[in-house]
Amino acid sequence: MIAQETIDQIFSAVRIEEVVGDFVTLKRRGVNMIGLCPFHNEKTPSFTVSPVKGIFKCFGCGKAGNAVNFLMEHEHFTYPEALRFLARKYQIEVEEEEVSPGQQEEINERERLFNLNQFAADYFIHTLHTMEEGKAVGLSYLKEREIRDDIIRKFQIGYCPSVWDAFTSHAQKNGYTTDILVESGLTLQKEERYYDRFHSRIIFPIHSASGRIIGFGGRILSADKNRPKYINSPESSIYNKSKSLYGLYFARNAIASHDDCYLVEGYTDVIALHQAGIEQTVASSGTSLTQEQIRLIRRYTTNITILYDGDPAGIKASFRGIDMILEEGMNVRIVLFPDGEDPDSFTRKHHPDEVKAFIANHAENFILFKTHLLLKETAGDPIRKASLIKEIVATIGLIPDGITQSVYVKECAEVMEVPEQILMNEVRKIVRSKLKKGLPATEPTDIIAVAEKTPPQEEFALDPDEYQEKELIRLLLLYGEAEIPITRLHENNQEEVSMIQVADFMVMDLSGDDLHFRNPTLEAVFSVYREGFEQGRIPSRDQFISHADPEISRTAIDLMVTPYELSDNWEKNNIFIETEEKRIKQLVFTAILSFKGKKLDTMIAEKLLEIQTITDPADQAILLQELKNLKQSSMLINKELGRVITR
């Protein structure tokens, strides 16, 4: 249990743009920041972060919340887990009771697996650095590969002893059951015997984007050909290989700052490049690149540079994965290392500056690279060349941007010595075929002009009164603490101007007429302000953003964030627009009058219905007078609002 004082301290320290920025590349747009939503696939940014308000909101899928909500949604943390994560990030001390072996069963499955993986990583690290076998076998191997101590510590590399059940026995002694050990994949079961999956291997922990250990990779050091060189943890509720990238946790900031991601194949490739200061590097861990992995990278950059060894067969096998990158609207470059070299070996043999220069000088656009590579195989064979043209055109047709398509059509036509119009016509066929199948497609800009559509903004389903109700609560949330001037008329007809906070003024005005909100969520929010007025305080925004009732939290965030923002270009061109902050008093008065006017309209409609059901002339006369009074009040309000009402 975390004390409320500590929770308040965490919320005070948190900067939402820093928390979200660890997972999403954000760009400044006015007072807010925007990026690609991590919760749904999109190519036009609709994800907004408001540093001032401490909230995020996606206008595509509707996800919204504060820093804690973001971590709970993105990393699947529980509320306490998210708080602890933020406490570590901002170096806030949180006293925790140590979890005893007997309490392990009470922890939910995902947290139990996270807990076990961290326990295992600590054991493997301890084994590598302190046990004789770990130092003699594991640490010696790493030193032979010239991996520095700081890099070994950074990536939390460890070693699992050659004793078949060394880790399993150690974990059991510390309260972990065989069920959770087998479920995690750290322990294998054969009949009644349990043994370590990773025994006799160097261990590479695999981290989530937030730094939690989700699985392991293990490299065998013996020459036993009957055992695979590398093995990984099996899939579990916390580890999905197709959605994970080795090294992303350590690379994400560098990827965003360099606006490029270097993609390699193996663990040691990542480690060698990081050691050389090339930290924007991740690995697919020997698996074919998946769409989920591509979209994971796309949160940080739209540029991928793939680093290959010199094996043409391996490169051709990866073409499908690269095509998927193009389909996501990303830019792909290829770097081929000399024959017999891979990123790891090349980096160990050269100075970091030489490695950086080699990558920069040898990076080639994928489509042109593919064209040149396949063109070499078609020399003197027109049939194979025709197949090559079709394959290149199919690749160009994957690119969602029409302008980029046109550029590649022109360049590839020159390389293949084919008339540009022929390629253009073939691209047109592919695009039209996609359109017939209902798939998203674009054509080169001289064929069809295409504009990408932004996901539709979430709309409120409003009842007749709800717009006015929402506007009142919106103003309370945004400007409740602001002060507005109020003119009071004394008995001697002298005017006195005094300042009053918006929340106090609205509560006094609406409570005096005993007006209530039809929407129960909005009424609940207003009740909090009413209670605050009685206690002499104004509720903070965070009280609603972090409210225990998710409907109140969602509604508050929806009302506080807008997808529209005033461009700085207005002022640059000496066109000054009056912002909301400059006319709060007018907005508050208009909102209150509109709210009351709508209430009066409802009361008038109800009174008319009531009159139709009354037969007694005396009662009818009373109701007609009440109706007349209501209409007069309505006309006065609408006159104040500048409206003309005819009845």
C-alpha positions in Angstrom: 0.0 0.0 0.0 1.4 3.4 -1.1 0.7 6.3 1.2 -1.4 9.1 -0.2 1.4 11.6 0.6 3.7 9.6 -1.6 1.1 9.4 -4.4 0.7 13.2 -4.2 4.5 13.6 -4.4 4.6 11.4 -7.5 1.9 13.3 -9.2 3.6 16.6 -8.4 6.9 15.4 -9.9 5.5 13.7 -13.0 5.8 15.5 -16.4 3.6 13.7 -18.8 5.5 14.6 -21.9 8.6 12.9 -20.4 6.6 9.7 -19.5 4.8 9.4 -22.8 7.9 10.6 -24.7 9.7 7.4 -23.5 7.3 5.4 -25.7 6.1 7.8 -28.4 8.0 10.4 -30.4 6.4 13.7 -29.7 6.7 16.9 -31.6 5.8 20.4 -30.3 2.6 22.0 -31.7 1.9 25.2 -29.9 1.4 24.5 -26.2 0.7 20.8 -26.9 2.7 18.0 -28.3 1.5 15.4 -30.9 2.6 12.0 -32.1 1.4 8.7 -33.5 -1.0 7.0 -31.2 0.6 3.9 -29.6 -2.9 2.3 -29.0 -4.0 2.0 -32.6 -2.4 2.0 -36.0 -2.3 5.4 -37.7 -0.2 7.3 -40.1 -1.4 10.8 -39.4 -0.8 12.0 -35.8 -4.0 12.3 -33.7 -2.4 11.7 -30.3 -2.1 14.8 -28.3 -0.2 15.4 -25.0 -0.9 18.5 -22.9 2.1 19.2 -20.6 0.2 22.1 -19.0 -2.9 20.0 -18.1 -0.9 16.8 -17.5 -3.1 14.6 -19.8 -3.0 12.8 -23.1 -5.9 12.3 -25.6 -6.1 10.4 -28.9 -8.7 11.9 -31.2 -8.6 8.7 -33.3 -9.3 5.9 -30.9 -10.5 8.0 -27.9 -7.9 6.7 -25.4 -7.2 9.4 -22.8 -5.8 9.9 -19.3 -2.8 11.1 -17.2 0.7 9.6 -16.9 -0.5 6.8 -14.7 -3.4 5.9 -17.0 -0.9 5.9 -19.9 1.3 3.3 -18.2 -1.6 1.2 -17.2 -2.9 1.1 -20.7 0.4 0.9 -22.6 2.4 -1.4 -20.3 -0.6 -3.2 -18.7 0.5 -2.1 -15.3 -1.8 -2.1 -12.3 -2.3 1.2 -10.6 0.3 0.5 -7.9 2.8 -0.8 -10.5 2.4 2.4 -12.5 3.0 4.5 -9.4 6.1 2.6 -8.5 7.4 2.9 -12.1 7.0 6.7 -11.9 8.5 6.8 -8.4 11.7 5.1 -9.8 11.8 7.4 -12.8 11.6 10.5 -10.6 13.7 9.1 -7.8 11.0 9.2 -5.2 11.4 6.8 -2.4 8.5 4.4 -1.8 8.6 2.1 1.2 7.5 -1.4 0.2 6.9 -4.4 2.3 9.0 -7.3 1.1 7.0 -10.0 -0.6 7.3 -13.3 1.3 7.3 -16.6 -0.5 3.8 -17.3 0.9 2.5 -14.1 -0.7 3.7 -15.0 -4.2 0.5 -16.9 -4.9 -1.5 -13.8 -4.2 0.2 -11.8 -7.0 -1.5 -11.8 -10.3 -0.1 -14.0 -13.1 1.6 -11.2 -15.1 3.2 -9.6 -12.0 4.3 -13.1 -10.8 6.1 -13.6 -14.2 7.7 -10.2 -14.1 8.8 -10.8 -10.5 10.2 -14.2 -11.4 12.0 -12.9 -14.5 13.7 -10.2 -12.5 14.6 -12.8 -9.8 16.1 -15.0 -12.6 18.1 -12.1 -14.1 19.6 -11.2 -10.7 20.6 -14.9 -10.3 22.2 -15.1 -13.7 24.1 -11.8 -13.2 25.3 -13.0 -9.8 26.4 -16.3 -11.3 28.4 -14.5 -14.1 30.3 -12.2 -11.8 30.8 -14.2 -8.6 30.7 -18.0 -9.3 33.8 -19.7 -10.5 32.1 -21.3 -13.5 30.4 -18.0 -14.4 33.7 -16.1 -14.4 35.7 -18.9 -16.0 33.3 -19.7 -18.8 30.7 -16.9 -19.2 32.7 -13.8 -18.3 35.8 -15.1 -20.2 33.6 -15.5 -23.4 32.3 -11.9 -23.1 35.8 -10.6 -22.6 37.1 -12.5 -25.7 34.4 -10.6 -27.6 35.8 -7.4 -26.1 32.5 -6.5 -24.4 33.2 -3.9 -21.7 32.0 -4.3 -18.1 29.7 -1.3 -18.3 28.0 -2.7 -21.3 27.6 -6.1 -19.6 26.0 -4.4 -16.6 23.9 -2.1 -18.8 22.3 -5.0 -20.7 22.2 -7.2 -17.6 24.0 -10.1 -19.3 24.3 -13.2 -17.1 25.2 -16.8 -17.1 23.2 -20.0 -16.2 25.4 -22.8 -14.7 25.9 -26.2 -16.4 24.3 -28.0 -13.5 21.0 -29.0 -15.0 18.7 -27.7 -12.3 20.8 -25.1 -10.6 18.4 -22.2 -11.2 15.3 -24.2 -10.7 16.5 -25.4 -7.3 17.5 -21.9 -6.3 14.1 -20.5 -7.3 12.2 -23.3 -5.4 14.2 -22.5 -2.3 13.0 -18.9 -2.6 9.3 -19.8 -2.8 8.7 -20.1 -6.5 6.5 -23.1 -7.4 7.3 -25.4 -10.3 4.0 -24.3 -11.9 5.2 -20.7 -12.4 8.7 -21.8 -13.3 7.4 -24.0 -16.1 4.9 -21.4 -17.2 7.7 -18.8 -17.5 9.7 -21.2 -19.7 12.7 -20.9 -17.4 12.2 -24.5 -16.3 11.4 -27.5 -18.4 9.7 -30.6 -17.2 10.4 -34.1 -18.4 8.2 -36.7 -16.6 8.9 -36.0 -12.9 12.2 -34.2 -13.5 12.6 -30.4 -13.7 15.7 -28.8 -15.3 16.8 -25.4 -16.5 16.0 -24.4 -20.1 19.1 -22.1 -20.3 21.7 -24.3 -18.5 25.3 -23.8 -19.8 24.3 -20.6 -21.6 25.1 -16.9 -21.7 21.9 -15.1 -20.8 20.6 -12.0 -22.6 17.5 -10.5 -20.8 14.8 -9.2 -23.2 13.2 -5.9 -21.9 9.9 -4.3 -22.7 9.9 -0.7 -23.9 9.6 0.4 -20.2 12.5 -1.7 -19.1 10.8 -4.7 -17.5 12.3 -8.1 -18.3 9.8 -10.1 -20.3 11.9 -13.0 -21.5 15.5 -14.3 -22.1 17.7 -15.3 -24.9 20.5 -17.9 -24.3 23.7 -18.6 -26.2 25.4 -22.0 -25.8 29.2 -21.8 -25.4 30.0 -25.5 -26.1 30.5 -27.0 -29.5 27.6 -29.4 -29.1 26.0 -29.5 -32.6 22.9 -31.3 -31.2 21.9 -28.2 -29.3 20.8 -25.0 -30.9 23.2 -22.1 -30.7 20.5 -19.7 -29.5 17.2 -20.3 -27.7 14.6 -17.9 -26.5 11.9 -17.9 -23.8 8.6 -19.4 -25.0 5.7 -17.0 -25.5 3.8 -16.1 -22.3 1.3 -13.6 -21.1 4.1 -11.0 -20.9 6.4 -12.1 -23.8 5.3 -12.1 -27.4 8.3 -12.4 -29.7 6.5 -10.8 -32.7 5.8 -7.7 -30.6 9.2 -7.4 -29.0 12.5 -5.9 -30.2 15.8 -6.7 -28.4 17.5 -3.5 -27.1 14.5 -1.1 -27.7 14.5 0.0 -24.1 18.1 1.1 -24.4 17.7 2.5 -27.9 14.4 4.4 -27.9 15.7 7.8 -26.9 18.6 7.6 -29.5 16.2 6.4 -32.2 14.0 9.5 -31.6 16.9 11.9 -31.4 18.6 10.6 -34.5 15.2 10.0 -36.3 16.5 6.7 -37.5 16.5 3.1 -36.2 19.3 0.6 -37.1 17.9 -2.9 -37.3 20.2 -5.9 -36.9 19.7 -9.6 -36.4 21.2 -10.7 -33.2 21.9 -9.8 -29.6 25.6 -9.3 -30.0 25.1 -7.0 -33.0 23.1 -4.7 -30.8 25.6 -4.9 -28.0 28.6 -4.2 -30.2 27.0 -1.2 -31.8 25.8 0.2 -28.5 29.4 -0.2 -27.2 30.5 1.9 -30.2 28.1 4.6 -29.3 25.6 3.7 -32.0 22.7 3.4 -29.6 19.8 3.7 -32.1 20.1 -0.1 -32.7 17.6 -2.9 -32.1 17.3 -6.5 -33.2 14.5 -8.7 -34.3 16.3 -11.6 -32.4 16.6 -13.8 -35.4 12.9 -13.9 -36.3 11.3 -12.6 -39.5 10.3 -9.0 -39.1 6.7 -8.6 -38.1 4.1 -5.9 -38.6 3.9 -5.4 -34.8 7.7 -4.8 -34.6 7.6 -2.3 -37.5 4.8 -0.4 -35.8 6.8 -0.5 -32.5 9.6 1.3 -34.3 7.3 3.7 -36.0 6.4 5.2 -32.7 9.8 6.7 -32.6 10.8 7.3 -36.2 9.7 6.7 -39.8 13.2 5.8 -40.9 14.8 2.3 -40.7 18.3 1.4 -41.7 18.8 -2.4 -41.9 22.3 -3.6 -41.4 23.1 -6.9 -43.1 26.1 -9.2 -43.5 27.1 -9.8 -47.1 24.8 -12.8 -47.8 22.6 -12.1 -50.8 20.4 -15.2 -50.1 19.6 -13.8 -46.6 18.8 -10.4 -48.0 16.4 -11.8 -50.5 14.7 -13.8 -47.8 14.0 -10.6 -45.9 12.4 -8.8 -48.8 8.9 -9.6 -47.6 9.6 -8.0 -44.2 11.0 -4.9 -45.9 7.9 -4.7 -48.1 5.8 -4.5 -44.9 7.9 -1.6 -43.7 7.1 0.3 -46.9 3.4 -0.5 -46.5 3.6 1.4 -43.2 4.8 4.5 -45.0 8.3 4.3 -43.6 11.6 4.9 -45.4 14.0 1.9 -45.6 17.8 2.0 -46.3 20.1 -1.0 -46.6 23.8 -1.3 -45.5 25.8 -4.3 -46.6 28.9 -5.2 -44.6 31.9 -6.7 -46.4 31.9 -10.5 -47.1 32.4 -12.5 -44.0 31.5 -9.6 -41.7 28.4 -8.9 -39.7 27.7 -5.8 -37.6 29.2 -7.4 -34.5 32.5 -8.5 -36.1 32.9 -5.4 -38.2 32.3 -3.1 -35.2 34.9 -4.9 -33.1 37.6 -4.5 -35.7 37.0 -0.8 -36.4 37.0 2.4 -34.5 33.5 3.7 -33.7 34.0 6.7 -36.0 34.9 4.3 -38.8 31.8 2.3 -38.2 29.6 5.4 -38.2 31.2 6.6 -41.4 30.8 3.2 -43.1 27.1 3.1 -42.3 26.6 6.7 -43.5 28.5 6.1 -46.7 27.1 2.7 -47.6 23.4 3.2 -46.7 21.4 2.8 -49.9 17.7 3.3 -50.5 16.0 -0.1 -50.4 14.0 0.1 -53.7 17.1 1.2 -55.7 19.2 -1.4 -53.8 16.7 -4.2 -54.7 16.5 -3.0 -58.3 20.3 -3.1 -58.7 20.6 -6.5 -56.9 18.0 -8.2 -59.0 19.1 -6.5 -62.2 22.5 -8.2 -62.0 20.7 -11.6 -62.3 18.7 -10.6 -65.4 21.6 -9.8 -67.7 20.7 -11.0 -71.2 17.5 -12.6 -70.1 14.4 -10.5 -71.2 11.9 -12.8 -69.5 13.7 -12.5 -66.2 13.9 -8.8 -66.7 10.2 -8.6 -67.2 9.6 -10.5 -64.0 12.0 -8.0 -62.3 10.0 -5.0 -63.5 6.8 -6.5 -62.1 8.4 -7.2 -58.8 9.8 -3.7 -58.5 6.5 -2.2 -59.5 4.8 -4.3 -56.9 7.1 -2.9 -54.3 6.6 0.7 -55.4 2.8 0.1 -55.3 3.1 -0.7 -51.5 4.2 2.9 -50.7 1.2 4.8 -49.4 2.5 8.3 -50.4 1.8 9.2 -54.0 4.7 11.7 -54.4 7.2 9.1 -53.1 5.7 6.6 -55.6 6.3 9.0 -58.5 9.9 9.6 -57.5 10.7 5.9 -57.4 8.9 5.3 -60.7 11.2 7.9 -62.3 14.5 6.6 -60.7 13.8 2.9 -61.2 12.8 3.5 -64.8 16.2 5.0 -65.4 18.1 2.2 -63.7 16.2 -0.5 -65.6 16.2 1.4 -68.8 12.4 1.1 -69.1 10.1 4.0 -70.3 8.8 5.8 -67.2 5.2 5.6 -68.5 5.3 1.8 -68.6 6.1 1.6 -64.9 3.5 4.3 -64.2 0.9 2.2 -66.0 1.8 -0.9 -64.0 1.6 1.0 -60.7 -1.8 2.2 -61.8 -2.9 -1.4 -62.3 -1.8 -2.4 -58.8 -3.5 0.6 -57.2 -6.7 -0.1 -59.0 -6.6 -3.7 -58.0 -6.2 -2.7 -54.4 -9.1 -0.3 -54.6 -11.3 -3.1 -56.0 -10.4 -5.3 -53.1 -11.3 -2.5 -50.7 -7.6 -2.0 -49.6 -6.1 1.4 -49.0 -4.1 2.5 -52.0 -2.6 5.6 -53.6 -1.3 6.4 -57.0 1.6 8.6 -58.2 0.7 12.3 -58.0 0.4 12.7 -61.8 -2.2 10.0 -61.9 -4.5 10.7 -58.9 -4.1 13.3 -56.1 -4.6 11.6 -52.8 -4.9 13.0 -49.3 -4.6 10.8 -46.3 -7.6 10.9 -44.0 -7.2 11.4 -40.3 -9.1 9.1 -38.1 -12.4 10.7 -37.2 -12.6 12.6 -33.9 -14.7 10.9 -31.3 -18.1 12.6 -31.1 -20.3 13.1 -28.0 -23.8 11.7 -28.2 -25.6 14.8 -26.9 -29.1 15.0 -25.6 -31.0 18.3 -26.0 -29.5 19.8 -22.8 -26.0 18.3 -22.9 -24.1 20.8 -24.9 -24.8 23.6 -22.4 -24.1 21.2 -19.5 -20.7 20.2 -21.0 -19.8 23.8 -21.7 -20.3 24.8 -18.1 -18.2 21.9 -16.8 -15.5 22.5 -19.4 -15.1 26.1 -18.2 -15.1 24.9 -14.6 -12.3 22.4 -15.3 -10.2 24.8 -17.4 -10.7 28.1 -15.7 -12.2 27.3 -12.2 -9.3 29.0 -10.4 -9.2 32.1 -12.7 -10.6 35.4 -11.5 -13.2 37.5 -13.3 -14.5 41.0 -12.4 -18.0 41.3 -11.0 -19.9 44.5 -10.7 -22.1 44.8 -7.6 -24.8 47.6 -7.2 -25.2 48.9 -3.6 -28.4 50.4 -2.1 -27.1 53.9 -2.9 -26.8 52.9 -6.6 -23.0 53.0 -6.3 -21.2 50.3 -8.3 -18.4 48.3 -6.8 -16.1 46.0 -8.9 -14.6 43.0 -7.1 -12.8 39.9 -8.3 -14.2 36.4 -7.8 -13.0 33.0 -8.9 -14.9 31.4 -11.7 -15.8 28.2 -9.8 -17.2 30.2 -6.8 -19.2 32.5 -9.1 -20.7 29.6 -11.1 -21.5 27.5 -8.0 -23.3 30.4 -6.3 -25.2 31.4 -9.4 -26.4 28.0 -10.3 -27.0 26.7 -6.8 -29.1 29.8 -6.1 -31.6 28.8 -8.7 -31.4 25.1 -7.6 -30.5 24.0 -11.1 -29.2 20.5 -11.7 -27.6 18.7 -14.6 -29.5 16.0 -16.5 -26.2 14.1 -17.2 -25.4 12.2 -14.0 -21.6 12.3 -14.7 -21.6 16.1 -15.1 -23.8 16.5 -12.1 -21.3 14.4 -10.1 -18.5 16.7 -11.3 -20.5 19.8 -10.3 -21.2 18.3 -6.9 -17.5 18.2 -6.2 -17.2 21.9 -7.0 -20.2 22.6 -4.8 -18.6 20.7 -1.9 -15.4 22.5 -2.5 -17.2 25.8 -2.3 -18.7 24.9 1.0 -15.3 23.9 2.3 -13.6 27.1 1.0 -11.5 25.4 -1.7 -11.5 24.8 -5.4 -11.0 21.2 -6.7 -7.9 20.7 -8.8 -8.0 19.2 -12.3 -6.0 16.2 -11.2 -8.8 15.3 -8.8 -11.0 14.6 -11.9 -8.3 13.3 -14.2 -7.3 10.7 -11.6 -10.8 10.1 -10.3 -11.7 6.6 -9.2 -14.8 6.7 -11.4 -13.5 6.1 -14.9 -16.5 7.8 -16.5 -15.7 11.0 -14.6 -12.0 10.8 -15.5 -12.8 10.2 -19.2 -15.4 13.0 -19.4 -13.0 15.5 -17.7 -10.2 14.7 -20.1 -12.5 14.8 -23.1 -13.7 18.3 -22.1 -10.3 19.6 -21.4 -8.5 18.7 -24.6 -9.3 19.9 -28.1 -7.8 18.7 -31.4 -7.7 22.3 -32.6 -5.0 24.8 -31.8 -4.4 28.4 -32.8 -1.5 28.7 -35.2 1.5 31.0 -34.3 1.3 32.3 -37.8 -1.6 34.6 -36.9 0.5 36.7 -34.6 3.5 36.5 -37.0 1.4 38.2 -39.6 0.1 40.8 -37.0 -3.3 39.2 -36.9 -4.3 39.0 -33.3 -7.0 36.5 -32.3 -8.8 36.9 -29.0 -8.2 33.6 -27.1 -10.5 32.0 -24.5 -8.2 33.1 -21.7 -8.8 36.8 -22.7 -12.6 36.5 -22.6 -13.3 34.1 -19.7 -15.9 36.4 -18.2 -17.9 36.6 -21.4 -17.7 32.8 -21.9 -18.8 32.1 -18.3 -21.8 34.5 -18.5 -22.8 33.1 -21.9 -22.5 29.5 -20.7 -24.7 30.2 -17.6 -27.3 32.1 -19.5 -27.4 29.4 -22.2 -27.7 26.7 -19.6 -30.6 28.6 -17.9 -32.2 29.3 -21.2 -32.2 25.6 -22.1 -33.7 24.7 -18.7 -36.4 27.3 -19.3 -37.2 25.9 -22.7 -37.6 22.4 -21.1 -39.8 23.8 -18.4 -42.0 25.7 -21.0 -42.4 22.5 -23.0 -43.4 20.6 -19.8 -45.8 23.4 -18.8 -47.5 23.3 -22.2 -48.1 19.5 -21.8 -49.4 20.0 -18.3 -51.9 22.6 -19.5 -53.3 20.2 -22.1 -54.1 17.7 -19.4 -55.9 20.2 -17.0 -59.6 20.8 -17.4 -60.3 23.0 -14.4 -60.4 26.7 -15.6 -58.9 28.0 -12.3 -56.0 25.6 -12.5 -55.5 26.4 -16.2 -55.4 30.1 -15.4 -52.6 29.5 -12.8 -50.7 27.4 -15.2 -51.0 30.0 -18.0 -49.7 32.7 -15.7 -46.7 30.4 -14.8 -46.2 29.8 -18.5 -46.2 33.5 -19.2 -43.6 34.1 -16.5 -41.4 31.4 -17.8 -41.6 32.8 -21.3 -40.8 36.3 -20.1 -37.7 34.9 -18.2 -36.7 33.1 -21.4 -37.0 36.2 -23.5 -34.9 38.2 -21.0 -32.2 35.6 -21.1 -32.2 35.3 -24.9 -32.1 39.1 -25.1 -29.0 39.0 -23.0 -27.6 36.4 -25.4 -28.5 38.5 -28.4 -31.0 36.0 -29.7 -34.4 36.7 -31.3 -37.1 34.4 -30.0 -40.5 34.1 -31.7 -43.3 32.2 -30.0 
